[in-house]
Amino acid sequence: MENLEKAIAEIKARMPGLRLKENEPMAEHSSFRIGGPVRALAIPSDVMGLTKLCAILKEHELAPFLLGNGTNILFPDEGLPELFIISTERLTKLFLLPDGAVYAEAGVSLAKLAGFAQQNGLTGLEFASGIPGSLGGGCVMNAGAYGGELKDAIESVVCYYLPEQRLYELTKEQCRFGYRSSLFQNLGGCVILSAVLRLEKGDGEEIAEKMKELNRRRREKQPLDLPSAGSAFKRPEGQYAAALIEQAGLKGYAVGGAQVSEKHAGFVVNTGGATSHDVYELMVHIRKTVYEKTGAKLEPEVILLPPDYRLEDHGPAAPGHRVSGPETE
Ligand SMILES: Cc1cc2nc3c(=O)[nH]c(=O)nc-3n(C[C@H](O)[C@H](O)[C@H](O)COP(=O)(O)OP(=O)(O)OC[C@H]3O[C@@H](n4cnc5c(N)ncnc54)[C@H](O)[C@@H]3O)c2cc1C
């Protein structure tokens, strides 16, 4: 804590123009609309500012937590008083390179990136136009939908490796993308700054039509009217998490304000006033029930904070806890 306070004082002195929010409630930065305050949230205006911030934090033996659009994270209600968050929301450079590849900074939204590709007659990112994340978060998660994954379009990623305070340009292979996974999840300390995407030439109108159709399907199937973080669990191999949860009788099951969506059982939604503990308990319950009833093990897709939180360390919802839903009615 002492280091953090010293680092914040130094950041204020050395970076007076930096947008720095102290004791910032994370509910305002998370698509779940859940989460108490973090000690500080900085929003650097460019890559230089971001790396300078990282360097100052490193001098104080601190590592920041990187925030994209906050569409795949659950922040705890009690806040994270020891966390310094850096948001990439202002890293939004996006242009075509002379050889036709697309260069984008980490904070560019996937929707904007897909729209840019369409406007330039480039196909391969239609699947991403409805994913509400940023390119940086998308690379960490290897975001995907409707048969496409970000890894199919990525040629290389530039990241700032905190332990060495060095920039690396990683090829797609070096990023070790897998289903909703990447090197960046397993190797701490990589701050994604930008990526180059290689796309095929296509017909602008056809690309726009495909994006429209995929977004229509998304609106039809997903509970986009309620706060969530998308799919709560990853797909176990050869199976669908939503189908398993439904099979376990949990569609509509709720803990406090957190509910297994009635529209799409793969989503945990905030029906109003959900706490992070409601969501944790619901996820623990889903995982346990699905395992008991189907034998399948579900792993969370949502990043759960604090970083050492593991669903498997927690039992099912305690008897008498505010639990409602089909099974308890
Ligand atoms: C309604 C809804 C629908 C969704 N649909 C899909 C879908 O179809 N497919 C899919 O894959 N996902 C989906 N998601 C989940 C989410 O949008 C994706 O996982 C997305 O890639 C997360 O991006 P983000 O910018 O919001 O990342 P965040 O949620 O901000 O961060 C996710 C992780 O990435 C890290 N991170 C973010 N930026 C950086 C960076 N620059 N450098 C290093 N680490 C970083 C964070 O620390 C965190 O660990 C959906 C979510 C919602 C709410």
The ligand as a MOL file (V3000), in Angstrom:
LIG
                    3D

  0  0  0     0  0            999 V3000
M  V30 BEGIN CTAB
M  V30 COUNTS 53 58 0 0 0
M  V30 BEGIN ATOM
M  V30 1 C -23.0220 -8.9210 -24.4490 0
M  V30 2 C -21.6630 -9.5560 -24.5880 0
M  V30 3 C -21.4040 -10.3920 -25.6610 0
M  V30 4 C -20.1560 -11.0020 -25.8040 0
M  V30 5 N -19.9420 -11.8140 -26.8870 0
M  V30 6 C -18.7390 -12.3940 -27.0410 0
M  V30 7 C -18.4810 -13.2520 -28.1490 0
M  V30 8 O -19.3330 -13.4700 -29.0090 0
M  V30 9 N -17.2560 -13.8130 -28.2520 0
M  V30 10 C -16.2740 -13.5930 -27.3390 0
M  V30 11 O -15.1740 -14.1270 -27.4810 0
M  V30 12 N -16.4920 -12.7930 -26.2630 0
M  V30 13 C -17.6890 -12.1820 -26.0930 0
M  V30 14 N -17.8860 -11.3620 -25.0190 0
M  V30 15 C -16.8290 -11.1850 -24.0080 0
M  V30 16 C -15.8580 -10.0080 -24.2810 0
M  V30 17 O -16.4640 -8.9830 -25.0560 0
M  V30 18 C -14.5870 -10.4890 -24.9310 0
M  V30 19 O -13.8960 -11.4190 -24.1220 0
M  V30 20 C -13.6210 -9.3410 -25.2620 0
M  V30 21 O -12.5570 -9.8350 -26.0160 0
M  V30 22 C -13.0770 -8.6540 -24.0030 0
M  V30 23 O -12.4940 -7.4300 -24.4080 0
M  V30 24 P -12.3870 -6.1970 -23.4130 0
M  V30 25 O -11.6760 -5.1000 -24.1170 0
M  V30 26 O -13.7050 -5.8590 -22.8670 0
M  V30 27 O -11.4570 -6.8130 -22.3200 0
M  V30 28 P -11.5250 -6.6370 -20.6910 0
M  V30 29 O -12.7910 -7.2460 -20.2520 0
M  V30 30 O -11.3150 -5.1840 -20.4060 0
M  V30 31 O -10.2810 -7.4710 -20.2860 0
M  V30 32 C -10.2410 -8.8760 -20.4690 0
M  V30 33 C -8.8420 -9.3650 -20.0600 0
M  V30 34 O -7.8860 -8.8150 -20.9610 0
M  V30 35 C -6.9040 -8.0440 -20.2570 0
M  V30 36 N -6.5450 -6.9170 -21.1220 0
M  V30 37 C -7.3860 -6.0430 -21.7090 0
M  V30 38 N -6.6990 -5.1880 -22.4820 0
M  V30 39 C -5.3910 -5.5280 -22.3650 0
M  V30 40 C -4.1730 -5.0230 -22.9190 0
M  V30 41 N -4.1520 -3.9950 -23.7500 0
M  V30 42 N -3.0180 -5.6310 -22.5770 0
M  V30 43 C -3.0060 -6.6910 -21.7280 0
M  V30 44 N -4.1140 -7.2080 -21.1620 0
M  V30 45 C -5.2960 -6.6310 -21.4870 0
M  V30 46 C -7.5720 -7.6510 -18.9550 0
M  V30 47 O -6.6080 -7.3980 -17.9450 0
M  V30 48 C -8.4130 -8.8870 -18.6700 0
M  V30 49 O -7.6000 -9.8800 -18.1000 0
M  V30 50 C -19.1370 -10.7450 -24.8620 0
M  V30 51 C -19.3790 -9.8840 -23.7890 0
M  V30 52 C -20.6290 -9.2930 -23.6490 0
M  V30 53 C -20.8740 -8.3470 -22.5040 0
M  V30 END ATOM
M  V30 BEGIN BOND
M  V30 1 1 1 2
M  V30 2 1 2 3
M  V30 3 2 2 52
M  V30 4 2 3 4
M  V30 5 1 4 5
M  V30 6 1 4 50
M  V30 7 2 5 6
M  V30 8 1 6 7
M  V30 9 1 6 13
M  V30 10 2 7 8
M  V30 11 1 7 9
M  V30 12 1 9 10
M  V30 13 2 10 11
M  V30 14 1 10 12
M  V30 15 2 12 13
M  V30 16 1 13 14
M  V30 17 1 14 15
M  V30 18 1 14 50
M  V30 19 1 15 16
M  V30 20 1 16 17
M  V30 21 1 16 18
M  V30 22 1 18 19
M  V30 23 1 18 20
M  V30 24 1 20 21
M  V30 25 1 20 22
M  V30 26 1 22 23
M  V30 27 1 23 24
M  V30 28 2 24 25
M  V30 29 1 24 26
M  V30 30 1 24 27
M  V30 31 1 27 28
M  V30 32 2 28 29
M  V30 33 1 28 30
M  V30 34 1 28 31
M  V30 35 1 31 32
M  V30 36 1 32 33
M  V30 37 1 33 34
M  V30 38 1 33 48
M  V30 39 1 34 35
M  V30 40 1 35 36
M  V30 41 1 35 46
M  V30 42 1 36 37
M  V30 43 1 36 45
M  V30 44 2 37 38
M  V30 45 1 38 39
M  V30 46 1 39 40
M  V30 47 2 39 45
M  V30 48 1 40 41
M  V30 49 2 40 42
M  V30 50 1 42 43
M  V30 51 2 43 44
M  V30 52 1 44 45
M  V30 53 1 46 47
M  V30 54 1 46 48
M  V30 55 1 48 49
M  V30 56 2 50 51
M  V30 57 1 51 52
M  V30 58 1 52 53
M  V30 END BOND
M  V30 END CTAB
M  END
